[in-house]
C-alpha cells in the first residue's frame, strides 16, 4: 500500500467530506470496506478493492475495516496486522499509523465495534461474507440499496448528494486517471500495425496503466466484434478491413476512474462505409459535448444523440422517414440501443450499486421504451459532475434479426442498403466530460477522435 504524504492533504479532504455529511444526517453511520475473496484456495486471492462509499470517507483501500462517522468525527475500526503475515507480505502500517494518515479521531480493534452500533445506518457492500458480518453486528437485515428504507435510505441520499458533484481532491484524481487512460489508448493505436490478435492490443494498453501504478477501472473491451457491447474476450485475430473497438480505463490507487472508447481500423484506413458511419457517430459525440452545461437535462443530450444519429442514417439511406418521427418510433435504437453515457467517479458507472437512486432525479423512473430503457442518467447537470458522452452504432444480430423488430421496422429500414455496411459491426466514441460553472471541459481531449487524426 502506498501511504500518502501529509502534504497531499488527504486528511483535510476527508475531514471536509465528513463535515458535509454531518450537515445532512443526524445519526451515526457505519461503513464497511469489504473483505478479500479467494480465487481457488484461501491464500490465492483476487485483488482487493474497497467499497466506494467507504473509500470516499476513508481514502485508503483498507481490507476488513469499518469506519464510524458521527457529528463530523471518524472512528477507525480495524485489527493490526498478524505478525506472522510479515514473512509473506512485509511490514504493514499499524492501525494507529493509518488513523493518523486519514485524520481519524480515534482507532480501535474491530472487537470494539459492537459498542458503536446503536441506531447506526449503513450501505450494503458487494461481498456476501461482509454482508453477513454487517447483519450480525447490527443485529438486523441489511438489504440492497435499491430497497433501503429509513435511516439507510436517508444515508444513501446524503451520500448521493455529496458524490454527484466532485470536490477539488476528487477532480485531481479523476484528471490523473483520464491522463493515463489517454496514454493507454495511444499505446493501443500504436501497437495495432504489428499486433496479430486483440490480446496484443489489450496487453499494450493495460501495460501503460500498470506502469503508472494504476489498475483497470473495469474489464477492458478490446475487440473486432464491437457489436458485443461489453465484449471481454480477446482471442480474435486482427484482419485487414476490421474495425477495432477499445473501451479501456485506468483507476488511480485511490479508486478514481477513467473511461474512454475509441474505434479505429486495423489496416490504418477506414473503408468508405466505415468512414461514413464513423462520421455520423462523431457528429453525435461532438454535438452532445457542445450541449453540456449546468441546468441541461442529460436526457435531452441523449435525445440529441438519437436525432443526430438518425439524421445521419437517413442521409446514408439506411433509414427512411422524418427524423422526429423515426426517433419517436425508436428506430435509432436498432443501431444505438444504449444511453449516451453515465456518471463517472469512484465507480466507472458511479454509484450504480445504488440502482437508479443516484442516476435518476427524485420522482423519475426508467422508461420502458426501446430507445430510452438503458439510459443510466436522467438528471439536470450541475457544476462538478463528471459524465461520459459515448454515442455508438452497432449491428447487433439479436436486435436486427428479431422477428418483431423486422416486422415493426420493415418499411423504415432499407435492409438492402444496410447490407452495404456489413463491415461496420460496432463503433463507439467516448470521452470523459466535466460540467464546469459555465460549460464543459473534456478531461480526455488529448486523445484525438477525428478520423484523420486517430489513424496517424
Helices and strands as residue ranges (DSSP letters): G 6-8, H 10-24, E 29-32, H 52-58, E 66-70, E 73-77, G 83-85, H 86-89, H 95-102, E 106-108, G 110-116, H 128-138, G 145-147, H 150-163, H 168-191, G 192-194, H 198-211, E 215-216, E 221-223, E 243-248, E 250-251, E 260-265, H 272-290, H 298-315, H 323-328, G 331-334, G 352-354, H 356-359, E 386-389, E 392-394, H 397-400, H 403-408, H 415-419, E 426-428, E 431-435, E 440-442, H 451-454
